[in-house]
Amino acid sequence: REVHMYDTSNLAVLKYAMKHTGGYYVQAVIDQDALAERKFRLCQFGVLRRVLGTQDGIHRNNLGESSRSVRARVLSMSRVQVGGVT
């Protein structure tokens, strides 16, 4: 699967994973029920992913502005339990 990362925090996670963990990272999802209550909480489970390769790219928003991005080929490995955010 290919994911297109252009958000600065996602790019930082990708950079860290490539440098320190052999390309592994966990994709966690924000709990939509908590957002409805104006709270921040992650879903109980995330997905362990491994980056197989990357390609630099450009992201263009709906206003025509462009920024650096990365297209990453990833393999979803397994479901993992996600802890709290500190």
matplotlib code that plots the C-alpha trace (Angstrom):
import matplotlib.pyplot as plt

x = [0.0, 1.2, 0.6, 1.1, 2.6, 2.7, 1.8, 4.9, 4.2, 3.7, 7.0, 8.8, 7.4, 8.5, 12.0, 12.3, 11.1, 13.6, 16.5, 15.9, 13.4, 14.2, 11.2, 8.6, 6.0, 2.4, -0.4, -2.9, -6.3, -8.0, -11.2, -14.1, -16.4, -14.0, -13.8, -17.5, -17.1, -14.3, -11.7, -8.5, -8.2, -6.7, -8.6, -7.7, -5.9, -3.5, -1.6, 2.1, 3.5, 6.9, 8.1, 9.4, 10.5, 10.0, 9.8, 9.9, 6.9, 5.0, 1.6, -0.7, -3.7, -7.0, -5.6, -2.8, -0.1, 2.6, 4.8, 7.2, 5.7, 6.8, 5.1, 5.9, 5.2, 4.2, 3.3, 0.6, 2.0, -0.5, -3.0, -1.4, -2.8, -2.1, -1.3, -2.2, -0.7, 1.6]
y = [0.0, 3.5, 6.4, 10.0, 11.9, 15.7, 16.8, 17.8, 15.5, 12.5, 13.4, 13.5, 10.0, 8.7, 10.2, 8.8, 5.3, 5.2, 6.3, 4.5, 1.5, -0.1, 1.5, 0.4, 2.8, 2.5, 4.3, 5.4, 6.9, 9.7, 8.5, 10.2, 9.8, 11.7, 14.5, 14.8, 15.6, 18.0, 15.6, 14.1, 10.3, 7.6, 4.5, 1.4, -0.2, 0.9, -0.8, -1.7, -0.7, -1.1, 1.3, -0.6, 2.4, 6.1, 8.7, 12.4, 14.3, 17.5, 18.1, 20.7, 21.9, 23.2, 26.7, 25.7, 26.0, 23.3, 21.7, 18.9, 15.4, 11.8, 8.8, 5.7, 2.1, 0.4, -3.0, -3.3, -5.9, -6.4, -4.8, -3.4, -1.9, 1.8, 3.4, 6.9, 10.1, 11.9]
z = [0.0, -0.7, 1.8, 1.0, 4.0, 4.0, 7.5, 9.4, 12.3, 10.0, 8.2, 11.5, 12.4, 9.1, 9.5, 13.0, 11.9, 9.0, 11.2, 14.5, 14.2, 10.9, 9.2, 11.8, 13.2, 14.6, 12.9, 15.6, 14.9, 16.9, 18.6, 16.9, 19.9, 22.0, 19.4, 19.5, 23.3, 22.5, 24.1, 22.7, 22.9, 20.6, 19.5, 21.5, 18.6, 15.9, 13.1, 13.1, 9.8, 8.1, 5.4, 2.4, 0.4, -0.1, -2.9, -2.4, -3.7, -3.7, -2.0, -3.4, -1.4, -2.8, -2.8, -5.2, -2.5, -2.5, 0.1, 0.5, 0.9, 0.8, -0.8, 1.2, 0.4, 3.6, 4.8, 7.5, 9.9, 12.7, 15.0, 18.2, 21.4, 21.7, 25.0, 26.2, 24.9, 27.3]

ax = plt.figure().add_subplot(projection="3d")
ax.plot(x, y, z, "-o")
ax.set_aspect("equal")
plt.show()
